[in-house]
Amino acid sequence: MKKLIDKDRILVELVKAGDDGITSKDMVYQMGIMRAGARVLDLRRAGHDIRTYRVVGTDGKKKAYVRYVYVPPEETEAVVCD
């Protein structure tokens, strides 16, 4: 099986997470991916619509994290030209 590179792993997790998205903290501590913002930028440059939201830690600490949410492409309707 081919090993996924970090940006592919992030994309898979973003799609699975849906509207909940994943945080930069999740990427570091659960997925072992450093420089998450740079990998998300790579995905954006490849044409993926990924939204960024600032989240203040819910663990009682005031540290802020970033939550990334993947927005799937809308289905496009075929245009009929007469």
C-alpha positions in Angstrom: 0.0 0.0 0.0 1.3 3.4 -0.9 2.1 5.7 2.0 0.1 8.9 2.0 2.0 12.2 2.2 0.9 14.7 4.9 -1.3 16.8 2.7 -3.1 13.8 1.5 -3.6 12.5 5.0 -5.0 15.9 6.0 -7.4 16.0 3.1 -8.7 12.5 3.9 -9.3 13.5 7.6 -10.9 16.8 6.5 -13.4 15.0 4.3 -14.2 12.5 7.0 -14.7 15.2 9.6 -17.2 17.1 7.5 -18.5 20.3 9.1 -16.7 19.6 12.4 -13.4 19.9 10.7 -10.1 19.3 12.4 -7.8 21.6 14.4 -4.1 22.3 14.0 -3.8 20.8 17.5 -5.4 17.5 16.2 -2.9 17.5 13.2 0.1 17.8 15.5 -0.9 15.6 18.5 -3.1 12.9 16.8 -1.7 12.8 13.3 1.9 13.8 14.0 1.9 16.5 11.2 4.0 19.6 11.8 3.4 22.9 9.9 -0.2 22.1 9.3 -0.9 25.6 8.0 1.7 25.1 5.2 0.1 21.8 4.2 -3.4 23.3 4.1 -2.0 26.1 1.9 -0.6 23.4 -0.4 -4.1 21.9 -0.6 -5.7 25.3 -1.3 -3.2 25.9 -4.1 -4.2 22.5 -5.5 -7.8 23.9 -5.8 -9.4 22.6 -2.6 -11.8 24.9 -0.7 -10.7 24.8 3.0 -12.1 27.3 5.4 -10.2 28.5 8.5 -11.7 29.4 11.9 -10.0 30.6 15.0 -10.9 28.5 18.1 -10.1 29.3 21.7 -9.1 26.2 23.6 -11.9 24.4 25.3 -9.6 22.6 27.7 -9.7 25.5 30.2 -6.6 27.1 28.7 -6.7 30.3 26.7 -4.5 29.1 23.9 -6.1 29.6 20.5 -6.1 27.0 17.8 -7.1 26.9 14.2 -10.0 24.7 12.9 -9.9 23.8 9.2 -13.1 22.8 7.4 -13.2 21.2 3.9 -16.0 22.6 1.7 -16.8 20.0 -1.0 -17.2 21.3 -4.6 -20.8 21.9 -5.5 -22.3 19.8 -8.2 -22.3 21.9 -11.4 -25.3 21.8 -13.7 -24.6 21.2 -17.4 -25.2 24.3 -19.5 -27.1 23.7 -22.7 -26.3 26.1 -25.5 -28.7 26.5 -28.4 
